[in-house]
Amino acid sequence: MLKKLVSHGNSAALIIDKPILDILKVDMDTTLEITTDGKNLIISPIKNEKRSKNFKSALAKINKRHETTLRRLAQ
């Protein structure tokens, strides 16, 4: 499926067709996380916001605590 962005005020919007929303069980109240890998947009529904928040908090603590080791491993 190919899509183009549409103008929405001073922003751009991507219209997602209802069948895709139905497959993903996404509705207008679903929070979506938008990330990128540098080339692609990754749009993921957040089903459990509290769990996601806790995970991100734990990940930040690990990254802070083991920053030097992780940098060495990345090299």
PDB file of N, H, CA, C and O in Angstrom:
ATOM      1  N   MET A   1       0.846  -1.167   0.000  1.00  0.00           N
ATOM      2  CA  MET A   1       0.000   0.000   0.000  1.00  0.00           C
ATOM      3  C   MET A   1       0.896   1.236   0.000  1.00  0.00           C
ATOM      4  O   MET A   1       1.814   1.346   0.813  1.00  0.00           O
ATOM      5  N   LEU A   2       0.633   2.135  -0.888  1.00  0.00           N
ATOM      6  H   LEU A   2      -0.113   2.046  -1.549  1.00  0.00           H
ATOM      7  CA  LEU A   2       1.378   3.390  -0.957  1.00  0.00           C
ATOM      8  C   LEU A   2       0.483   4.524  -0.465  1.00  0.00           C
ATOM      9  O   LEU A   2      -0.708   4.571  -0.771  1.00  0.00           O
ATOM     10  N   LYS A   3       1.069   5.421   0.291  1.00  0.00           N
ATOM     11  H   LYS A   3       2.037   5.383   0.539  1.00  0.00           H
ATOM     12  CA  LYS A   3       0.327   6.555   0.849  1.00  0.00           C
ATOM     13  C   LYS A   3       1.135   7.821   0.662  1.00  0.00           C
ATOM     14  O   LYS A   3       2.357   7.776   0.524  1.00  0.00           O
ATOM     15  N   LYS A   4       0.446   8.950   0.659  1.00  0.00           N
ATOM     16  H   LYS A   4      -0.547   8.987   0.771  1.00  0.00           H
ATOM     17  CA  LYS A   4       1.087  10.261   0.672  1.00  0.00           C
ATOM     18  C   LYS A   4       0.588  11.011   1.890  1.00  0.00           C
ATOM     19  O   LYS A   4      -0.537  10.803   2.345  1.00  0.00           O
ATOM     20  N   LEU A   5       1.434  11.883   2.415  1.00  0.00           N
ATOM     21  H   LEU A   5       2.348  12.052   2.045  1.00  0.00           H
ATOM     22  CA  LEU A   5       1.025  12.727   3.523  1.00  0.00           C
ATOM     23  C   LEU A   5       0.028  13.762   3.024  1.00  0.00           C
ATOM     24  O   LEU A   5       0.089  14.191   1.872  1.00  0.00           O
ATOM     25  N   VAL A   6      -0.885  14.158   3.895  1.00  0.00           N
ATOM     26  H   VAL A   6      -0.934  13.809   4.831  1.00  0.00           H
ATOM     27  CA  VAL A   6      -1.837  15.212   3.558  1.00  0.00           C
ATOM     28  C   VAL A   6      -1.609  16.379   4.502  1.00  0.00           C
ATOM     29  O   VAL A   6      -1.179  16.189   5.640  1.00  0.00           O
ATOM     30  N   SER A   7      -1.892  17.571   4.037  1.00  0.00           N
ATOM     31  H   SER A   7      -2.241  17.725   3.113  1.00  0.00           H
ATOM     32  CA  SER A   7      -1.733  18.766   4.840  1.00  0.00           C
ATOM     33  C   SER A   7      -2.801  18.805   5.927  1.00  0.00           C
ATOM     34  O   SER A   7      -3.975  18.526   5.685  1.00  0.00           O
ATOM     35  N   HIS A   8      -2.358  19.160   7.135  1.00  0.00           N
ATOM     36  H   HIS A   8      -1.404  19.386   7.332  1.00  0.00           H
ATOM     37  CA  HIS A   8      -3.283  19.278   8.273  1.00  0.00           C
ATOM     38  C   HIS A   8      -2.823  20.493   9.077  1.00  0.00           C
ATOM     39  O   HIS A   8      -2.003  20.372   9.987  1.00  0.00           O
ATOM     40  N   GLY A   9      -3.358  21.660   8.732  1.00  0.00           N
ATOM     41  H   GLY A   9      -4.024  21.758   7.993  1.00  0.00           H
ATOM     42  CA  GLY A   9      -2.878  22.897   9.347  1.00  0.00           C
ATOM     43  C   GLY A   9      -1.436  23.142   8.922  1.00  0.00           C
ATOM     44  O   GLY A   9      -1.128  23.135   7.730  1.00  0.00           O
ATOM     45  N   ASN A  10      -0.545  23.360   9.899  1.00  0.00           N
ATOM     46  H   ASN A  10      -0.795  23.366  10.867  1.00  0.00           H
ATOM     47  CA  ASN A  10       0.877  23.545   9.603  1.00  0.00           C
ATOM     48  C   ASN A  10       1.651  22.239   9.681  1.00  0.00           C
ATOM     49  O   ASN A  10       2.881  22.242   9.635  1.00  0.00           O
ATOM     50  N   SER A  11       0.946  21.130   9.798  1.00  0.00           N
ATOM     51  H   SER A  11      -0.054  21.128   9.836  1.00  0.00           H
ATOM     52  CA  SER A  11       1.573  19.821   9.936  1.00  0.00           C
ATOM     53  C   SER A  11       1.220  18.935   8.762  1.00  0.00           C
ATOM     54  O   SER A  11       0.465  19.324   7.871  1.00  0.00           O
ATOM     55  N   ALA A  12       1.785  17.727   8.776  1.00  0.00           N
ATOM     56  H   ALA A  12       2.399  17.411   9.500  1.00  0.00           H
ATOM     57  CA  ALA A  12       1.451  16.716   7.778  1.00  0.00           C
ATOM     58  C   ALA A  12       0.808  15.544   8.502  1.00  0.00           C
ATOM     59  O   ALA A  12       1.195  15.214   9.623  1.00  0.00           O
ATOM     60  N   ALA A  13      -0.163  14.921   7.870  1.00  0.00           N
ATOM     61  H   ALA A  13      -0.477  15.189   6.960  1.00  0.00           H
ATOM     62  CA  ALA A  13      -0.876  13.797   8.475  1.00  0.00           C
ATOM     63  C   ALA A  13      -0.818  12.595   7.543  1.00  0.00           C
ATOM     64  O   ALA A  13      -0.779  12.731   6.320  1.00  0.00           O
ATOM     65  N   LEU A  14      -0.813  11.422   8.150  1.00  0.00           N
ATOM     66  H   LEU A  14      -0.845  11.311   9.143  1.00  0.00           H
ATOM     67  CA  LEU A  14      -0.871  10.174   7.400  1.00  0.00           C
ATOM     68  C   LEU A  14      -2.213   9.526   7.719  1.00  0.00           C
ATOM     69  O   LEU A  14      -2.503   9.246   8.882  1.00  0.00           O
ATOM     70  N   ILE A  15      -3.020   9.290   6.719  1.00  0.00           N
ATOM     71  H   ILE A  15      -2.785   9.517   5.774  1.00  0.00           H
ATOM     72  CA  ILE A  15      -4.325   8.674   6.907  1.00  0.00           C
ATOM     73  C   ILE A  15      -4.142   7.159   6.893  1.00  0.00           C
ATOM     74  O   ILE A  15      -3.613   6.595   5.935  1.00  0.00           O
ATOM     75  N   ILE A  16      -4.588   6.506   7.975  1.00  0.00           N
ATOM     76  H   ILE A  16      -5.018   6.964   8.753  1.00  0.00           H
ATOM     77  CA  ILE A  16      -4.489   5.049   8.079  1.00  0.00           C
ATOM     78  C   ILE A  16      -5.881   4.474   7.852  1.00  0.00           C
ATOM     79  O   ILE A  16      -6.832   4.821   8.553  1.00  0.00           O
ATOM     80  N   ASP A  17      -5.988   3.599   6.872  1.00  0.00           N
ATOM     81  H   ASP A  17      -5.216   3.318   6.302  1.00  0.00           H
ATOM     82  CA  ASP A  17      -7.282   3.019   6.501  1.00  0.00           C
ATOM     83  C   ASP A  17      -7.863   2.166   7.628  1.00  0.00           C
ATOM     84  O   ASP A  17      -7.128   1.525   8.379  1.00  0.00           O
ATOM     85  N   LYS A  18      -9.182   2.168   7.733  1.00  0.00           N
ATOM     86  H   LYS A  18      -9.779   2.689   7.123  1.00  0.00           H
ATOM     87  CA  LYS A  18      -9.884   1.448   8.801  1.00  0.00           C
ATOM     88  C   LYS A  18      -9.531  -0.036   8.863  1.00  0.00           C
ATOM     89  O   LYS A  18      -9.353  -0.552   9.966  1.00  0.00           O
ATOM     90  N   PRO A  19      -9.419  -0.756   7.736  1.00  0.00           N
ATOM     91  CA  PRO A  19      -9.060  -2.178   7.835  1.00  0.00           C
ATOM     92  C   PRO A  19      -7.721  -2.415   8.558  1.00  0.00           C
ATOM     93  O   PRO A  19      -7.571  -3.392   9.291  1.00  0.00           O
ATOM     94  N   ILE A  20      -6.771  -1.525   8.347  1.00  0.00           N
ATOM     95  H   ILE A  20      -6.893  -0.731   7.751  1.00  0.00           H
ATOM     96  CA  ILE A  20      -5.483  -1.656   9.032  1.00  0.00           C
ATOM     97  C   ILE A  20      -5.659  -1.383  10.521  1.00  0.00           C
ATOM     98  O   ILE A  20      -5.104  -2.097  11.356  1.00  0.00           O
ATOM     99  N   LEU A  21      -6.428  -0.351  10.853  1.00  0.00           N
ATOM    100  H   LEU A  21      -6.878   0.229  10.174  1.00  0.00           H
ATOM    101  CA  LEU A  21      -6.698  -0.049  12.259  1.00  0.00           C
ATOM    102  C   LEU A  21      -7.397  -1.227  12.924  1.00  0.00           C
ATOM    103  O   LEU A  21      -7.095  -1.558  14.070  1.00  0.00           O
ATOM    104  N   ASP A  22      -8.320  -1.857  12.225  1.00  0.00           N
ATOM    105  H   ASP A  22      -8.566  -1.588  11.294  1.00  0.00           H
ATOM    106  CA  ASP A  22      -9.039  -3.007  12.777  1.00  0.00           C
ATOM    107  C   ASP A  22      -8.097  -4.184  13.037  1.00  0.00           C
ATOM    108  O   ASP A  22      -8.189  -4.833  14.078  1.00  0.00           O
ATOM    109  N   ILE A  23      -7.202  -4.457  12.106  1.00  0.00           N
ATOM    110  H   ILE A  23      -7.127  -3.929  11.260  1.00  0.00           H
ATOM    111  CA  ILE A  23      -6.242  -5.552  12.274  1.00  0.00           C
ATOM    112  C   ILE A  23      -5.375  -5.318  13.510  1.00  0.00           C
ATOM    113  O   ILE A  23      -5.097  -6.245  14.270  1.00  0.00           O
ATOM    114  N   LEU A  24      -4.949  -4.064  13.702  1.00  0.00           N
ATOM    115  H   LEU A  24      -5.175  -3.310  13.084  1.00  0.00           H
ATOM    116  CA  LEU A  24      -4.074  -3.716  14.826  1.00  0.00           C
ATOM    117  C   LEU A  24      -4.841  -3.461  16.119  1.00  0.00           C
ATOM    118  O   LEU A  24      -4.242  -3.256  17.174  1.00  0.00           O
ATOM    119  N   LYS A  25      -6.172  -3.475  16.028  1.00  0.00           N
ATOM    120  H   LYS A  25      -6.658  -3.642  15.171  1.00  0.00           H
ATOM    121  CA  LYS A  25      -7.038  -3.166  17.178  1.00  0.00           C
ATOM    122  C   LYS A  25      -6.707  -1.781  17.745  1.00  0.00           C
ATOM    123  O   LYS A  25      -6.556  -1.600  18.953  1.00  0.00           O
ATOM    124  N   VAL A  26      -6.599  -0.820  16.834  1.00  0.00           N
ATOM    125  H   VAL A  26      -6.722  -0.967  15.852  1.00  0.00           H
ATOM    126  CA  VAL A  26      -6.303   0.569  17.174  1.00  0.00           C
ATOM    127  C   VAL A  26      -7.557   1.396  16.921  1.00  0.00           C
ATOM    128  O   VAL A  26      -8.222   1.245  15.897  1.00  0.00           O
ATOM    129  N   ASP A  27      -7.868   2.274  17.872  1.00  0.00           N
ATOM    130  H   ASP A  27      -7.328   2.397  18.705  1.00  0.00           H
ATOM    131  CA  ASP A  27      -8.970   3.209  17.653  1.00  0.00           C
ATOM    132  C   ASP A  27      -8.495   4.620  17.992  1.00  0.00           C
ATOM    133  O   ASP A  27      -7.308   4.845  18.231  1.00  0.00           O
ATOM    134  N   MET A  28      -9.422   5.556  18.008  1.00  0.00           N
ATOM    135  H   MET A  28     -10.386   5.373  17.813  1.00  0.00           H
ATOM    136  CA  MET A  28      -9.053   6.961  18.220  1.00  0.00           C
ATOM    137  C   MET A  28      -8.511   7.216  19.628  1.00  0.00           C
ATOM    138  O   MET A  28      -7.872   8.243  19.858  1.00  0.00           O
ATOM    139  N   ASP A  29      -8.750   6.312  20.564  1.00  0.00           N
ATOM    140  H   ASP A  29      -9.269   5.478  20.377  1.00  0.00           H
ATOM    141  CA  ASP A  29      -8.277   6.481  21.938  1.00  0.00           C
ATOM    142  C   ASP A  29      -6.945   5.784  22.206  1.00  0.00           C
ATOM    143  O   ASP A  29      -6.377   5.933  23.288  1.00  0.00           O
ATOM    144  N   THR A  30      -6.444   5.028  21.235  1.00  0.00           N
ATOM    145  H   THR A  30      -6.906   4.907  20.356  1.00  0.00           H
ATOM    146  CA  THR A  30      -5.195   4.286  21.416  1.00  0.00           C
ATOM    147  C   THR A  30      -4.007   5.244  21.305  1.00  0.00           C
ATOM    148  O   THR A  30      -3.905   6.019  20.354  1.00  0.00           O
ATOM    149  N   THR A  31      -3.121   5.177  22.287  1.00  0.00           N
ATOM    150  H   THR A  31      -3.204   4.547  23.059  1.00  0.00           H
ATOM    151  CA  THR A  31      -1.890   5.967  22.222  1.00  0.00           C
ATOM    152  C   THR A  31      -0.925   5.256  21.288  1.00  0.00           C
ATOM    153  O   THR A  31      -0.736   4.043  21.379  1.00  0.00           O
ATOM    154  N   LEU A  32      -0.316   6.019  20.390  1.00  0.00           N
ATOM    155  H   LEU A  32      -0.470   7.005  20.316  1.00  0.00           H
ATOM    156  CA  LEU A  32       0.646   5.466  19.438  1.00  0.00           C
ATOM    157  C   LEU A  32       2.033   6.016  19.743  1.00  0.00           C
ATOM    158  O   LEU A  32       2.197   7.207  20.005  1.00  0.00           O
ATOM    159  N   GLU A  33       3.020   5.141  19.706  1.00  0.00           N
ATOM    160  H   GLU A  33       2.887   4.174  19.493  1.00  0.00           H
ATOM    161  CA  GLU A  33       4.406   5.565  19.867  1.00  0.00           C
ATOM    162  C   GLU A  33       5.022   5.626  18.473  1.00  0.00           C
ATOM    163  O   GLU A  33       4.932   4.670  17.703  1.00  0.00           O
ATOM    164  N   ILE A  34       5.647   6.754  18.156  1.00  0.00           N
ATOM    165  H   ILE A  34       5.721   7.530  18.781  1.00  0.00           H
ATOM    166  CA  ILE A  34       6.290   6.910  16.849  1.00  0.00           C
ATOM    167  C   ILE A  34       7.786   7.000  17.076  1.00  0.00           C
ATOM    168  O   ILE A  34       8.267   7.892  17.774  1.00  0.00           O
ATOM    169  N   THR A  35       8.522   6.064  16.479  1.00  0.00           N
ATOM    170  H   THR A  35       8.131   5.339  15.912  1.00  0.00           H
ATOM    171  CA  THR A  35       9.979   6.042  16.583  1.00  0.00           C
ATOM    172  C   THR A  35      10.550   5.919  15.181  1.00  0.00           C
ATOM    173  O   THR A  35       9.814   5.776  14.205  1.00  0.00           O
ATOM    174  N   THR A  36      11.862   5.976  15.096  1.00  0.00           N
ATOM    175  H   THR A  36      12.461   6.092  15.888  1.00  0.00           H
ATOM    176  CA  THR A  36      12.521   5.807  13.806  1.00  0.00           C
ATOM    177  C   THR A  36      13.817   5.045  13.999  1.00  0.00           C
ATOM    178  O   THR A  36      14.432   5.101  15.064  1.00  0.00           O
ATOM    179  N   ASP A  37      14.220   4.344  12.977  1.00  0.00           N
ATOM    180  H   ASP A  37      13.721   4.299  12.112  1.00  0.00           H
ATOM    181  CA  ASP A  37      15.521   3.686  12.984  1.00  0.00           C
ATOM    182  C   ASP A  37      16.503   4.468  12.111  1.00  0.00           C
ATOM    183  O   ASP A  37      17.589   3.987  11.788  1.00  0.00           O
ATOM    184  N   GLY A  38      16.100   5.671  11.740  1.00  0.00           N
ATOM    185  H   GLY A  38      15.218   6.062  12.003  1.00  0.00           H
ATOM    186  CA  GLY A  38      16.933   6.516  10.888  1.00  0.00           C
ATOM    187  C   GLY A  38      16.497   6.499   9.428  1.00  0.00           C
ATOM    188  O   GLY A  38      16.834   7.408   8.670  1.00  0.00           O
ATOM    189  N   LYS A  39      15.758   5.484   9.032  1.00  0.00           N
ATOM    190  H   LYS A  39      15.484   4.745   9.648  1.00  0.00           H
ATOM    191  CA  LYS A  39      15.271   5.377   7.658  1.00  0.00           C
ATOM    192  C   LYS A  39      13.761   5.191   7.597  1.00  0.00           C
ATOM    193  O   LYS A  39      13.118   5.604   6.631  1.00  0.00           O
ATOM    194  N   ASN A  40      13.202   4.577   8.616  1.00  0.00           N
ATOM    195  H   ASN A  40      13.724   4.242   9.400  1.00  0.00           H
ATOM    196  CA  ASN A  40      11.787   4.218   8.614  1.00  0.00           C
ATOM    197  C   ASN A  40      11.068   4.803   9.817  1.00  0.00           C
ATOM    198  O   ASN A  40      11.654   4.979  10.885  1.00  0.00           O
ATOM    199  N   LEU A  41       9.797   5.098   9.628  1.00  0.00           N
ATOM    200  H   LEU A  41       9.321   4.954   8.760  1.00  0.00           H
ATOM    201  CA  LEU A  41       8.936   5.441  10.753  1.00  0.00           C
ATOM    202  C   LEU A  41       8.372   4.141  11.298  1.00  0.00           C
ATOM    203  O   LEU A  41       7.966   3.261  10.539  1.00  0.00           O
ATOM    204  N   ILE A  42       8.349   4.029  12.611  1.00  0.00           N
ATOM    205  H   ILE A  42       8.679   4.745  13.228  1.00  0.00           H
ATOM    206  CA  ILE A  42       7.785   2.854  13.252  1.00  0.00           C
ATOM    207  C   ILE A  42       6.669   3.345  14.164  1.00  0.00           C
ATOM    208  O   ILE A  42       6.918   4.074  15.124  1.00  0.00           O
ATOM    209  N   ILE A  43       5.451   2.948  13.863  1.00  0.00           N
ATOM    210  H   ILE A  43       5.248   2.356  13.083  1.00  0.00           H
ATOM    211  CA  ILE A  43       4.285   3.381  14.622  1.00  0.00           C
ATOM    212  C   ILE A  43       3.739   2.163  15.351  1.00  0.00           C
ATOM    213  O   ILE A  43       3.312   1.190  14.730  1.00  0.00           O
ATOM    214  N   SER A  44       3.759   2.232  16.689  1.00  0.00           N
ATOM    215  H   SER A  44       4.107   3.022  17.194  1.00  0.00           H
ATOM    216  CA  SER A  44       3.347   1.091  17.501  1.00  0.00           C
ATOM    217  C   SER A  44       2.258   1.505  18.484  1.00  0.00           C
ATOM    218  O   SER A  44       2.392   2.513  19.178  1.00  0.00           O
ATOM    219  N   PRO A  45       1.189   0.730  18.540  1.00  0.00           N
ATOM    220  CA  PRO A  45       0.165   1.034  19.544  1.00  0.00           C
ATOM    221  C   PRO A  45       0.668   0.684  20.936  1.00  0.00           C
ATOM    222  O   PRO A  45       1.322  -0.341  21.131  1.00  0.00           O
ATOM    223  N   ILE A  46       0.362   1.537  21.895  1.00  0.00           N
ATOM    224  H   ILE A  46      -0.168   2.370  21.737  1.00  0.00           H
ATOM    225  CA  ILE A  46       0.706   1.282  23.287  1.00  0.00           C
ATOM    226  C   ILE A  46      -0.548   0.736  23.949  1.00  0.00           C
ATOM    227  O   ILE A  46      -1.525   1.460  24.139  1.00  0.00           O
ATOM    228  N   LYS A  47      -0.517  -0.521  24.291  1.00  0.00           N
ATOM    229  H   LYS A  47       0.276  -1.110  24.137  1.00  0.00           H
ATOM    230  CA  LYS A  47      -1.691  -1.163  24.887  1.00  0.00           C
ATOM    231  C   LYS A  47      -1.727  -0.971  26.393  1.00  0.00           C
ATOM    232  O   LYS A  47      -2.798  -0.830  26.983  1.00  0.00           O
ATOM    233  N   ASN A  48      -0.554  -0.966  27.012  1.00  0.00           N
ATOM    234  H   ASN A  48       0.316  -1.080  26.533  1.00  0.00           H
ATOM    235  CA  ASN A  48      -0.497  -0.810  28.451  1.00  0.00           C
ATOM    236  C   ASN A  48       0.494   0.316  28.745  1.00  0.00           C
ATOM    237  O   ASN A  48       1.695   0.073  28.867  1.00  0.00           O
ATOM    238  N   GLU A  49      -0.001   1.533  28.857  1.00  0.00           N
ATOM    239  H   GLU A  49      -0.977   1.731  28.757  1.00  0.00           H
ATOM    240  CA  GLU A  49       0.864   2.701  29.012  1.00  0.00           C
ATOM    241  C   GLU A  49       1.702   2.638  30.282  1.00  0.00           C
ATOM    242  O   GLU A  49       2.863   3.045  30.271  1.00  0.00           O
ATOM    243  N   LYS A  50       1.134   2.135  31.380  1.00  0.00           N
ATOM    244  H   LYS A  50       0.190   1.805  31.389  1.00  0.00           H
ATOM    245  CA  LYS A  50       1.879   2.048  32.631  1.00  0.00           C
ATOM    246  C   LYS A  50       3.059   1.093  32.483  1.00  0.00           C
ATOM    247  O   LYS A  50       4.165   1.394  32.932  1.00  0.00           O
ATOM    248  N   ARG A  51       2.826  -0.050  31.859  1.00  0.00           N
ATOM    249  H   ARG A  51       1.927  -0.295  31.495  1.00  0.00           H
ATOM    250  CA  ARG A  51       3.909  -1.016  31.652  1.00  0.00           C
ATOM    251  C   ARG A  51       4.999  -0.417  30.765  1.00  0.00           C
ATOM    252  O   ARG A  51       6.188  -0.578  31.043  1.00  0.00           O
ATOM    253  N   SER A  52       4.596   0.273  29.699  1.00  0.00           N
ATOM    254  H   SER A  52       3.631   0.405  29.473  1.00  0.00           H
ATOM    255  CA  SER A  52       5.559   0.900  28.800  1.00  0.00           C
ATOM    256  C   SER A  52       6.389   1.952  29.538  1.00  0.00           C
ATOM    257  O   SER A  52       7.604   2.034  29.355  1.00  0.00           O
ATOM    258  N   LYS A  53       5.730   2.750  30.366  1.00  0.00           N
ATOM    259  H   LYS A  53       4.744   2.684  30.515  1.00  0.00           H
ATOM    260  CA  LYS A  53       6.421   3.780  31.138  1.00  0.00           C
ATOM    261  C   LYS A  53       7.424   3.149  32.110  1.00  0.00           C
ATOM    262  O   LYS A  53       8.552   3.624  32.240  1.00  0.00           O
ATOM    263  N   ASN A  54       7.008   2.079  32.790  1.00  0.00           N
ATOM    264  H   ASN A  54       6.091   1.693  32.684  1.00  0.00           H
ATOM    265  CA  ASN A  54       7.900   1.377  33.717  1.00  0.00           C
ATOM    266  C   ASN A  54       9.104   0.780  32.992  1.00  0.00           C
ATOM    267  O   ASN A  54      10.228   0.838  33.491  1.00  0.00           O
ATOM    268  N   PHE A  55       8.863   0.206  31.812  1.00  0.00           N
ATOM    269  H   PHE A  55       7.950   0.159  31.406  1.00  0.00           H
ATOM    270  CA  PHE A  55       9.949  -0.368  31.028  1.00  0.00           C
ATOM    271  C   PHE A  55      10.957   0.695  30.624  1.00  0.00           C
ATOM    272  O   PHE A  55      12.165   0.492  30.749  1.00  0.00           O
ATOM    273  N   LYS A  56      10.461   1.834  30.136  1.00  0.00           N
ATOM    274  H   LYS A  56       9.480   1.999  30.034  1.00  0.00           H
ATOM    275  CA  LYS A  56      11.361   2.910  29.716  1.00  0.00           C
ATOM    276  C   LYS A  56      12.163   3.452  30.892  1.00  0.00           C
ATOM    277  O   LYS A  56      13.335   3.795  30.741  1.00  0.00           O
ATOM    278  N   SER A  57      11.543   3.530  32.047  1.00  0.00           N
ATOM    279  H   SER A  57      10.591   3.251  32.169  1.00  0.00           H
ATOM    280  CA  SER A  57      12.229   3.992  33.249  1.00  0.00           C
ATOM    281  C   SER A  57      13.335   3.013  33.634  1.00  0.00           C
ATOM    282  O   SER A  57      14.452   3.428  33.942  1.00  0.00           O
ATOM    283  N   ALA A  58      13.031   1.728  33.619  1.00  0.00           N
ATOM    284  H   ALA A  58      12.123   1.391  33.369  1.00  0.00           H
ATOM    285  CA  ALA A  58      14.028   0.710  33.949  1.00  0.00           C
ATOM    286  C   ALA A  58      15.172   0.724  32.944  1.00  0.00           C
ATOM    287  O   ALA A  58      16.336   0.597  33.324  1.00  0.00           O
ATOM    288  N   LEU A  59      14.849   0.875  31.678  1.00  0.00           N
ATOM    289  H   LEU A  59      13.903   0.979  31.370  1.00  0.00           H
ATOM    290  CA  LEU A  59      15.873   0.925  30.633  1.00  0.00           C
ATOM    291  C   LEU A  59      16.790   2.125  30.832  1.00  0.00           C
ATOM    292  O   LEU A  59      18.003   2.003  30.666  1.00  0.00           O
ATOM    293  N   ALA A  60      16.241   3.266  31.178  1.00  0.00           N
ATOM    294  H   ALA A  60      15.255   3.365  31.313  1.00  0.00           H
ATOM    295  CA  ALA A  60      17.049   4.468  31.429  1.00  0.00           C
ATOM    296  C   ALA A  60      18.002   4.243  32.602  1.00  0.00           C
ATOM    297  O   ALA A  60      19.155   4.670  32.553  1.00  0.00           O
ATOM    298  N   LYS A  61      17.528   3.577  33.654  1.00  0.00           N
ATOM    299  H   LYS A  61      16.591   3.231  33.694  1.00  0.00           H
ATOM    300  CA  LYS A  61      18.386   3.293  34.809  1.00  0.00           C
ATOM    301  C   LYS A  61      19.541   2.373  34.417  1.00  0.00           C
ATOM    302  O   LYS A  61      20.685   2.603  34.808  1.00  0.00           O
ATOM    303  N   ILE A  62      19.238   1.343  33.651  1.00  0.00           N
ATOM    304  H   ILE A  62      18.308   1.156  33.334  1.00  0.00           H
ATOM    305  CA  ILE A  62      20.282   0.405  33.202  1.00  0.00           C
ATOM    306  C   ILE A  62      21.294   1.133  32.332  1.00  0.00           C
ATOM    307  O   ILE A  62      22.501   0.959  32.501  1.00  0.00           O
ATOM    308  N   ASN A  63      20.810   1.946  31.402  1.00  0.00           N
ATOM    309  H   ASN A  63      19.829   2.087  31.264  1.00  0.00           H
ATOM    310  CA  ASN A  63      21.713   2.690  30.515  1.00  0.00           C
ATOM    311  C   ASN A  63      22.613   3.630  31.309  1.00  0.00           C
ATOM    312  O   ASN A  63      23.797   3.768  31.000  1.00  0.00           O
ATOM    313  N   LYS A  64      22.059   4.272  32.326  1.00  0.00           N
ATOM    314  H   LYS A  64      21.098   4.160  32.578  1.00  0.00           H
ATOM    315  CA  LYS A  64      22.850   5.194  33.142  1.00  0.00           C
ATOM    316  C   LYS A  64      23.887   4.432  33.966  1.00  0.00           C
ATOM    317  O   LYS A  64      25.051   4.826  34.035  1.00  0.00           O
ATOM    318  N   ARG A  65      23.455   3.347  34.584  1.00  0.00           N
ATOM    319  H   ARG A  65      22.509   3.027  34.528  1.00  0.00           H
ATOM    320  CA  ARG A  65      24.332   2.576  35.462  1.00  0.00           C
ATOM    321  C   ARG A  65      25.468   1.903  34.688  1.00  0.00           C
ATOM    322  O   ARG A  65      26.588   1.823  35.191  1.00  0.00           O
ATOM    323  N   HIS A  66      25.195   1.421  33.475  1.00  0.00           N
ATOM    324  H   HIS A  66      24.284   1.486  33.066  1.00  0.00           H
ATOM    325  CA  HIS A  66      26.167   0.636  32.711  1.00  0.00           C
ATOM    326  C   HIS A  66      26.615   1.339  31.428  1.00  0.00           C
ATOM    327  O   HIS A  66      26.995   0.687  30.456  1.00  0.00           O
ATOM    328  N   GLU A  67      26.568   2.656  31.435  1.00  0.00           N
ATOM    329  H   GLU A  67      26.260   3.185  32.225  1.00  0.00           H
ATOM    330  CA  GLU A  67      26.883   3.428  30.225  1.00  0.00           C
ATOM    331  C   GLU A  67      28.253   3.090  29.661  1.00  0.00           C
ATOM    332  O   GLU A  67      28.383   2.850  28.461  1.00  0.00           O
ATOM    333  N   THR A  68      29.271   3.068  30.502  1.00  0.00           N
ATOM    334  H   THR A  68      29.165   3.264  31.477  1.00  0.00           H
ATOM    335  CA  THR A  68      30.642   2.803  30.027  1.00  0.00           C
ATOM    336  C   THR A  68      30.746   1.417  29.404  1.00  0.00           C
ATOM    337  O   THR A  68      31.297   1.258  28.315  1.00  0.00           O
ATOM    338  N   THR A  69      30.220   0.428  30.088  1.00  0.00           N
ATOM    339  H   THR A  69      29.772   0.557  30.973  1.00  0.00           H
ATOM    340  CA  THR A  69      30.273  -0.941  29.578  1.00  0.00           C
ATOM    341  C   THR A  69      29.529  -1.067  28.259  1.00  0.00           C
ATOM    342  O   THR A  69      30.023  -1.698  27.325  1.00  0.00           O
ATOM    343  N   LEU A  70      28.350  -0.474  28.178  1.00  0.00           N
ATOM    344  H   LEU A  70      27.949   0.039  28.937  1.00  0.00           H
ATOM    345  CA  LEU A  70      27.572  -0.546  26.945  1.00  0.00           C
ATOM    346  C   LEU A  70      28.273   0.139  25.779  1.00  0.00           C
ATOM    347  O   LEU A  70      28.214  -0.337  24.645  1.00  0.00           O
ATOM    348  N   ARG A  71      28.938   1.255  26.061  1.00  0.00           N
ATOM    349  H   ARG A  71      28.986   1.641  26.983  1.00  0.00           H
ATOM    350  CA  ARG A  71      29.693   1.943  24.994  1.00  0.00           C
ATOM    351  C   ARG A  71      30.847   1.062  24.499  1.00  0.00           C
ATOM    352  O   ARG A  71      31.100   0.973  23.297  1.00  0.00           O
ATOM    353  N   ARG A  72      31.539   0.416  25.438  1.00  0.00           N
ATOM    354  H   ARG A  72      31.334   0.488  26.414  1.00  0.00           H
ATOM    355  CA  ARG A  72      32.648  -0.482  25.037  1.00  0.00           C
ATOM    356  C   ARG A  72      32.137  -1.655  24.214  1.00  0.00           C
ATOM    357  O   ARG A  72      32.762  -2.046  23.227  1.00  0.00           O
ATOM    358  N   LEU A  73      31.009  -2.213  24.614  1.00  0.00           N
ATOM    359  H   LEU A  73      30.501  -1.896  25.415  1.00  0.00           H
ATOM    360  CA  LEU A  73      30.430  -3.315  23.857  1.00  0.00           C
ATOM    361  C   LEU A  73      30.007  -2.893  22.456  1.00  0.00           C
ATOM    362  O   LEU A  73      30.094  -3.681  21.514  1.00  0.00           O
ATOM    363  N   ALA A  74      29.554  -1.666  22.319  1.00  0.00           N
ATOM    364  H   ALA A  74      29.484  -1.026  23.084  1.00  0.00           H
ATOM    365  CA  ALA A  74      29.103  -1.164  21.018  1.00  0.00           C
ATOM    366  C   ALA A  74      30.264  -0.998  20.031  1.00  0.00           C
ATOM    367  O   ALA A  74      30.063  -1.006  18.817  1.00  0.00           O
ATOM    368  N   GLN A  75      31.471  -0.848  20.563  1.00  0.00           N
ATOM    369  H   GLN A  75      31.635  -0.840  21.549  1.00  0.00           H
ATOM    370  CA  GLN A  75      32.643  -0.661  19.683  1.00  0.00           C
ATOM    371  C   GLN A  75      33.093  -1.986  19.207  1.00  0.00           C
ATOM    372  O   GLN A  75      34.063  -2.076  18.455  1.00  0.00           O
TER     373      GLN A  75
END
